[in-house]
Amino acid sequence: AGAAREALSELAESLGMSIEAAADGVLTIINSNMANAIRSRTVQKGHDPREFSLVAFGGAGPLHGVDVARDLGIPEVIIPPYPGITSAAGLLTTDLKYDAIRTEFQVSSNADGERLTRDFETMQVGLVDQFKADGLEAGAVTYQRSGDLRYVGQGYELRVPVADGPVDDASLANIFKAFENIHTAEYGHVFEDNPIEIVNIRVTGVGQMPKIELPTQSPGGKLDDALLEETQCYFRLDGEQQIMATPLYERGKLPVDQTFKGPAIVLQKDTTTVIPPGAKATAQAGGNLLIETGT
């Protein structure tokens, strides 16, 4: 805490404000930047973030989770059991994936289905050999075909799924129709008289890896058993900073299925979870901490 105050003291002095106000401003800017980044991947692509849950992980994710979710109107935040190593755990347990890609440059007016069929099959055989070398059985691997398509003259492509099997005239028609549907969903229009170009074709292979079975917890215990101490914290309420009595809880001792209200802070070795006023949290049997944001 002392190092944090020292780091912000110069900024606060130059702005003529308290260290707490400077810290609040820093957090507000950071949270706004993260919320805007989420908007660019959701709202701008036709998805309403209010219909989703926000998973906050990484060492700092649970610190910002509720504020970011509230900015976006997201009703709940999920904190995994070990947020600081969630990415590492995913790396070790995620399915094995390989992509094969081949450039085609075929125009819809004279697309060669036989050539596409041959190229798809050649790429898939190569992926089969790769998965065998990694020790995966054929039954553990699935393959998906797709193409990168655009209107002739465009500088960007859209990924279009391609059905398995030979690429005949009917398949080509389905591919080009799917491109138009995706283009409409992405940009709101199509160019009916413009020829369509198949730039690349792809085969993606996914090999299923064993999954981690996380231990579950049974309901029971008291919230007071998880209480470490009570401290004074600054929170923004109705546009103003207020000092509020805030309990500090140990994550590993939180009782399952018991809901507690903010303000509260949950501590563990790899992260700190902030539950601001108006939010409430519940430790779940599977190890997640579910926070209802109150939005």
C-alpha positions as CSV (number, residue, x, y, z in Angstrom):
1,A,0.0,0.0,0.0
2,G,2.9,2.3,0.8
3,A,4.5,1.8,-2.6
4,A,1.1,2.4,-4.3
5,R,0.6,5.7,-2.5
6,E,4.1,6.8,-3.3
7,A,3.7,6.0,-7.0
8,L,0.5,8.1,-7.2
9,S,1.6,11.0,-4.9
10,E,3.5,12.9,-7.6
11,L,0.5,12.6,-10.0
12,A,-1.9,13.6,-7.3
13,E,0.2,16.6,-6.4
14,S,0.5,17.8,-10.0
15,L,-3.2,17.6,-10.5
16,G,-4.0,19.3,-7.2
17,M,-6.0,16.4,-5.8
18,S,-5.8,13.7,-3.1
19,I,-4.0,10.4,-3.7
20,E,-7.3,8.6,-3.4
21,A,-8.9,10.8,-6.1
22,A,-6.0,10.2,-8.4
23,A,-6.2,6.5,-7.8
24,D,-10.0,6.6,-8.6
25,G,-9.3,8.5,-11.8
26,V,-6.6,6.0,-12.9
27,L,-9.1,3.1,-12.2
28,T,-11.9,4.9,-14.1
29,I,-9.7,5.4,-17.2
30,I,-8.5,1.8,-17.1
31,N,-12.0,0.4,-16.7
32,S,-13.3,2.6,-19.5
33,N,-10.6,1.4,-21.8
34,M,-11.4,-2.2,-21.1
35,A,-15.1,-1.7,-21.5
36,N,-14.5,0.0,-24.9
37,A,-12.4,-2.9,-26.0
38,I,-15.2,-5.3,-25.2
39,R,-17.7,-3.1,-27.0
40,S,-15.5,-3.3,-30.1
41,R,-15.7,-7.1,-30.0
42,T,-19.4,-7.3,-29.2
43,V,-21.7,-4.3,-29.9
44,Q,-19.8,-3.4,-33.1
45,K,-20.4,-7.0,-34.3
46,G,-24.0,-7.2,-33.4
47,H,-23.8,-8.8,-29.9
48,D,-25.4,-7.3,-26.8
49,P,-23.0,-7.7,-23.9
50,R,-26.0,-7.4,-21.5
51,E,-26.9,-10.9,-22.6
52,F,-23.6,-12.4,-21.5
53,S,-21.6,-13.0,-18.3
54,L,-18.2,-11.5,-17.8
55,V,-15.4,-13.9,-16.8
56,A,-12.7,-11.9,-15.0
57,F,-9.3,-13.6,-14.8
58,G,-5.7,-12.8,-14.7
59,G,-4.0,-11.4,-11.7
60,A,-5.8,-8.0,-12.0
61,G,-9.0,-9.1,-13.7
62,P,-11.1,-9.5,-10.5
63,L,-10.1,-6.0,-9.4
64,H,-11.8,-4.4,-12.4
65,G,-14.5,-7.0,-13.2
66,V,-17.6,-5.5,-11.6
67,D,-16.8,-1.9,-12.7
68,V,-16.2,-3.0,-16.3
69,A,-19.4,-5.2,-16.2
70,R,-21.5,-2.3,-14.9
71,D,-20.2,0.0,-17.6
72,L,-21.4,-2.5,-20.2
73,G,-24.7,-3.4,-18.4
74,I,-23.5,-7.0,-17.8
75,P,-25.5,-8.6,-14.9
76,E,-23.0,-11.0,-13.5
77,V,-19.2,-11.6,-13.2
78,I,-17.6,-15.0,-12.8
79,I,-14.3,-15.3,-11.0
80,P,-12.6,-18.6,-11.7
81,P,-11.0,-20.5,-8.7
82,Y,-7.5,-19.4,-9.6
83,P,-7.7,-16.3,-11.8
84,G,-4.0,-15.7,-11.9
85,I,-3.2,-19.0,-13.6
86,T,-6.4,-19.5,-15.6
87,S,-4.6,-18.8,-18.9
88,A,-1.8,-21.2,-18.0
89,A,-4.3,-23.9,-17.1
90,G,-6.0,-23.3,-20.4
91,L,-2.8,-23.7,-22.2
92,L,-2.2,-27.1,-20.6
93,T,-5.7,-28.5,-21.1
94,T,-7.0,-26.9,-24.3
95,D,-7.7,-29.0,-27.3
96,L,-4.8,-29.4,-29.8
97,K,-5.5,-27.5,-32.9
98,Y,-3.8,-27.3,-36.3
99,D,-4.7,-25.2,-39.4
100,A,-3.8,-25.9,-43.0
101,I,-4.3,-23.2,-45.6
102,R,-3.9,-23.0,-49.3
103,T,-4.3,-20.0,-51.6
104,E,-6.8,-20.5,-54.5
105,F,-7.9,-17.2,-56.1
106,Q,-10.9,-18.7,-57.8
107,V,-13.8,-16.5,-59.0
108,S,-17.4,-17.5,-58.6
109,S,-18.0,-17.4,-62.4
110,N,-15.6,-20.2,-63.1
111,A,-14.8,-21.8,-59.8
112,D,-13.2,-25.3,-60.1
113,G,-14.9,-27.7,-57.7
114,E,-12.7,-30.6,-58.5
115,R,-9.6,-28.6,-57.7
116,L,-11.1,-27.5,-54.4
117,T,-12.0,-31.0,-53.6
118,R,-8.5,-32.3,-54.3
119,D,-6.9,-29.5,-52.3
120,F,-9.2,-29.9,-49.3
121,E,-8.4,-33.7,-49.2
122,T,-4.7,-33.1,-49.6
123,M,-4.6,-30.7,-46.6
124,Q,-6.7,-33.0,-44.4
125,V,-4.4,-35.9,-45.1
126,G,-1.5,-33.8,-43.9
127,L,-3.3,-32.9,-40.7
128,V,-4.1,-36.6,-40.1
129,D,-0.4,-37.4,-40.2
130,Q,0.4,-34.5,-37.9
131,F,-2.1,-35.7,-35.2
132,K,-0.8,-39.2,-35.5
133,A,2.7,-37.9,-34.9
134,D,1.3,-36.3,-31.7
135,G,-0.2,-39.5,-30.5
136,L,-3.9,-38.7,-31.0
137,E,-6.2,-41.4,-32.2
138,A,-8.3,-40.7,-35.2
139,G,-11.6,-40.8,-33.2
140,A,-10.3,-38.0,-31.0
141,V,-9.9,-35.5,-33.9
142,T,-12.6,-33.5,-35.8
143,Y,-12.0,-31.6,-39.0
144,Q,-13.7,-28.4,-40.2
145,R,-13.4,-26.9,-43.7
146,S,-13.7,-23.2,-44.5
147,G,-12.8,-20.6,-47.0
148,D,-11.7,-17.0,-47.0
149,L,-14.0,-15.2,-49.5
150,R,-14.5,-11.6,-50.7
151,Y,-16.0,-9.7,-53.5
152,V,-13.5,-9.1,-56.3
153,G,-11.6,-5.9,-55.6
154,Q,-12.2,-5.9,-51.8
155,G,-9.2,-5.8,-49.5
156,Y,-10.6,-8.0,-46.8
157,E,-12.0,-11.5,-46.5
158,L,-14.8,-13.2,-44.6
159,R,-14.5,-16.8,-43.2
160,V,-17.2,-19.1,-44.7
161,P,-17.8,-22.7,-43.5
162,V,-17.6,-25.4,-46.2
163,A,-19.4,-28.7,-45.9
164,D,-17.4,-32.0,-45.9
165,G,-17.3,-34.1,-49.1
166,P,-16.8,-33.3,-52.8
167,V,-17.2,-29.7,-53.9
168,D,-19.8,-29.9,-56.7
169,D,-21.9,-27.2,-58.3
170,A,-24.5,-27.3,-55.5
171,S,-21.7,-27.0,-52.9
172,L,-20.3,-24.0,-54.6
173,A,-23.7,-22.3,-54.7
174,N,-24.1,-23.0,-51.0
175,I,-20.6,-21.5,-50.3
176,F,-21.3,-18.3,-52.2
177,K,-24.8,-17.9,-50.7
178,A,-23.3,-18.4,-47.2
179,F,-20.8,-15.7,-48.0
180,E,-23.6,-13.3,-48.9
181,N,-25.4,-14.1,-45.7
182,I,-22.3,-13.5,-43.6
183,H,-21.5,-10.3,-45.5
184,T,-25.0,-9.0,-44.8
185,A,-24.7,-9.9,-41.1
186,E,-21.3,-8.1,-40.9
187,Y,-21.9,-5.1,-43.1
188,G,-25.6,-4.9,-43.7
189,H,-25.6,-5.3,-47.5
190,V,-24.5,-7.4,-50.4
191,F,-23.3,-6.5,-54.0
192,E,-25.5,-8.7,-56.0
193,D,-23.8,-8.1,-59.4
194,N,-20.2,-8.4,-58.1
195,P,-18.4,-11.7,-58.6
196,I,-17.1,-13.5,-55.4
197,E,-13.6,-14.7,-55.0
198,I,-12.3,-17.7,-53.1
199,V,-9.0,-16.4,-51.8
200,N,-7.9,-19.2,-49.5
201,I,-9.3,-22.5,-48.3
202,R,-8.6,-24.0,-44.9
203,V,-8.9,-27.2,-42.9
204,T,-8.9,-27.0,-39.2
205,G,-8.2,-30.1,-37.1
206,V,-9.1,-30.2,-33.4
207,G,-7.8,-33.0,-31.2
208,Q,-9.6,-33.5,-27.9
209,M,-7.3,-33.5,-24.9
210,P,-8.1,-34.9,-21.4
211,K,-9.9,-32.4,-19.2
212,I,-9.1,-31.4,-15.7
213,E,-11.7,-32.5,-13.1
214,L,-11.8,-29.7,-10.5
215,P,-12.8,-30.7,-7.0
216,T,-16.2,-29.6,-5.8
217,Q,-17.1,-28.3,-2.4
218,S,-20.1,-29.1,-0.2
219,P,-22.3,-26.4,1.3
220,G,-21.6,-25.6,4.9
221,G,-19.6,-23.3,7.1
222,K,-20.0,-19.7,8.2
223,L,-19.0,-16.5,6.4
224,D,-17.3,-15.3,9.6
225,D,-14.9,-18.2,9.3
226,A,-13.5,-16.6,6.1
227,L,-13.2,-13.1,7.7
228,L,-9.6,-11.9,8.0
229,E,-10.2,-8.4,9.2
230,E,-12.2,-5.2,8.5
231,T,-10.7,-2.1,6.9
232,Q,-11.7,1.2,5.5
233,C,-11.9,1.5,1.7
234,Y,-12.8,4.3,-0.8
235,F,-15.7,3.5,-3.1
236,R,-17.5,5.8,-5.6
237,L,-21.1,6.2,-4.7
238,D,-23.5,8.5,-6.6
239,G,-20.5,10.2,-8.2
240,E,-18.6,10.8,-5.0
241,Q,-15.9,9.0,-3.1
242,Q,-16.9,7.6,0.2
243,I,-15.0,5.8,2.9
244,M,-16.8,2.6,3.9
245,A,-16.1,-0.2,6.3
246,T,-15.1,-3.2,4.2
247,P,-14.6,-6.8,5.3
248,L,-11.6,-8.8,3.9
249,Y,-12.3,-12.4,3.3
250,E,-10.1,-15.4,2.5
251,R,-11.2,-17.0,-0.8
252,G,-10.5,-20.6,0.2
253,K,-12.7,-20.4,3.3
254,L,-15.8,-18.8,1.8
255,P,-18.8,-21.0,2.5
256,V,-20.5,-22.5,-0.5
257,D,-23.9,-21.2,-1.6
258,Q,-23.9,-18.3,0.9
259,T,-24.4,-14.9,-0.6
260,F,-22.8,-11.8,0.9
261,K,-23.1,-8.2,-0.1
262,G,-20.6,-5.6,-1.0
263,P,-18.6,-3.7,-0.1
264,A,-16.2,-6.6,0.4
265,I,-12.7,-7.7,-0.8
266,V,-11.8,-11.3,-1.3
267,L,-8.1,-12.2,-1.0
268,Q,-6.2,-15.1,-2.4
269,K,-2.6,-15.7,-3.4
270,D,-3.0,-14.9,-7.1
271,T,-5.5,-12.1,-7.1
272,T,-7.7,-9.6,-5.2
273,T,-11.5,-9.5,-6.0
274,V,-13.3,-6.3,-5.3
275,I,-17.1,-6.5,-4.6
276,P,-18.3,-2.9,-4.5
277,P,-21.4,-1.6,-2.8
278,G,-24.6,-2.7,-4.6
279,A,-23.1,-6.0,-5.7
280,K,-23.3,-9.4,-4.0
281,A,-21.2,-12.5,-4.3
282,T,-21.8,-16.2,-3.9
283,A,-19.1,-18.9,-3.7
284,Q,-20.2,-21.9,-5.9
285,A,-19.6,-25.6,-5.4
286,G,-17.5,-25.8,-8.5
287,G,-15.1,-23.2,-7.2
288,N,-16.2,-20.1,-9.1
289,L,-17.2,-16.9,-7.3
290,L,-20.4,-15.5,-8.9
291,I,-20.9,-11.8,-8.5
292,E,-24.2,-10.1,-9.3
293,T,-23.4,-6.6,-10.4
294,G,-26.8,-5.0,-9.5
295,T,-27.2,-3.6,-13.0
